[in-house]
Amino acid sequence: MNTAKLRSKRVIVTTAAVAALAVGGGVWATAANADADVSGADRDRVGNAAVQAVGGGTVVDVESSDDQGEAYEAEVRKPDGSEVDVVLDKDLKVLSQQADTPDTDTAGPALTDAQRTSAEKAVLDAFPGGTILDVEASDDQGVAYEAEVRDSANKEWDVELDTAFKVLTKNQDD
């Protein structure tokens, strides 16, 4: 499974339509520019199967797999903030699950759902119509959170926030 591919395609939008799943009270987050190859009812079916496999959580991403024998790759954020990559076949049988461990050289402590939601809201307020790509705790002095966002013009930005979720800096990626 291509974990880097999943990580780079993270799409989390707090303004997304949220539907309660039958399993564990999990939720589903989608975005307008999410992978078009898995959409609608198929996306919901795959997401439900992945959430059920990990025992509840929020579906972060679903995409078709290009690996032989695999049909789908899904990423699920569990209620504790940890993430699991789930690989499924065409019949939604789980082929594998793997904890998605953050890069140890850049990742800070895991965020609570409330911290993540507040940080995402602050970033989207600064970039209306944008798409959150990543949010994490910062280990930089004076910076509590770091986020990556794609703006409505499809440009990527790095955003730093303080402990009160105030935007400190916005730097466009090269």
N, C-alpha and C positions, 0 to 999 in steps of 0.2 A: 504494500500500500504506500502511496506517495504522501507521507505526512506533511512534507513541505508544501505540496500542492494544496492540501486541505487548509493548512495554516494561512497560505497566501490568499485563499479565496474566502476567508471568514467574512461573513456579512451579518452584522448585527444592527438592527434598527429598532430603536425603542418605540417609534411611531408605527411599527408594523402591525398588521392584523394579528391578534392573538386568539388562538382557539384552544380551549381546554381539551386535553387528550383523555382518553379513557383510562390511561395508566398513570398512577402516581401523581395526578394533578400537574403533569408537565405542561409546558407551553411550546408553541412553535413561533419562531421569528422568521419573517421573510422580508425580501426587499425587491424593489422594482427591477433592479439589474442583476438579480440572482441568476444562477445557471438556468437557461431557458430549456435545456434538454430534459430536465426533470421538473415538471411543474404540476400545479393543480392537485388533483386527486392522487396521482402517482407520488408526488412529493409528500403529501400527507400520509399515505400508506407506508412509505419507506421511513419517514420520520417517526411514525407511531411504532413501527417494528424496532427501530433503533432505541427509542426511549424505553420501550418495554424490556429490551435486552439488557440495558444497564440499570434498570430499576427506578426510572424516573429522571426527569430533568428537562432541559430546554434544547431543542434542535437548533444548532447554529448553522449547519450547512448540509446540503445533500447534493450529490453529483453522480453522474454516471461514471463507472469505473472503466478504465481502458486496460485493466489487467485481466488476463485469461481466467475464466471461471468465475469472475466477479461481475456483478451487475451494478452495484451501488456502493458508494462510500458516504457515510454520514458522520457528522461530528455532533456530539451531545455534551452540553454543559450540565453537570450534576448540581444538585442544590448546594453542595459544599463548595462550588466554584471550580472543581476539577473538571477536566474534559476527557472524553473517551472517543476514540475513532472506532467506528463500527463498519465492518465490511459485510455486505449481504449479497446473496445470489438472486437470480431472477424471481425465485419463489419466496423471497424475503427471509430465507434461512440465514441465520448469522454464521458467517464463515470465520470471523475473528473479531476480537475486541482488543484495543490497546490503549492504555492510559496515555494521553497526550501530555508529555512532560515538557514544560517550557524550557527554553534555552537557559542554562544556569548562569551564563555570563551576562545576561541582560534582564532576566526576570526578577521582580521583587516578590513579596509575599502575595498569595492568592487574594483576590478582592472578594468581598461579600457581594451578594446580589444588589444590596442597597447602594454600595459604593459604585459598582459598575453602572447601575442605572443612573445615578446622579452624574457620574462622569460623562456618560453617553449623552445625557440631556444637555449638559453644559457645552459639549463639543458641537452637538447638532444645533444648538441655539446660535453658536458662532458661525456655523456653516449650514444655513437652511437648505434643505433638499439634499444634504450630503449623506454619505453612507459610512458608518463606522466600520473600520477594518480590524482594529485591535485596541484594547484598553488594558493597561496593567499598572501596578504600583511602580513608583519610581524609586531609584536608590540615589538620585541626584539631590544635593543639598538644596533645600527650599522648594523642591518640586515633589508633590505627593503622588501625582498620576501622570502617565504619558499615554497618549492616544494617537492612532493613525486614522485619518479620515480621507475619503475621496469626495471632493466637492461636486457640485452640480455640473461643472465644466469638465469633469473627469480628471482633475488634477489631485495629486495626493499631498497631504499635509501632515506634519508632525505637530502635535499640540501638547503643551505642558499645562498642568492645572495645580492649584494649591490645595490645601486641605479643605477649604470651603468651596471647592469646585469652581473657582474663578480661573479663567483662562489667563495664563501668564505669558505664553509665547505661542506663535503660529509660524511655522517655517515650512515653506513649500519644498517637497522632495525634488531632487534633480532628475 
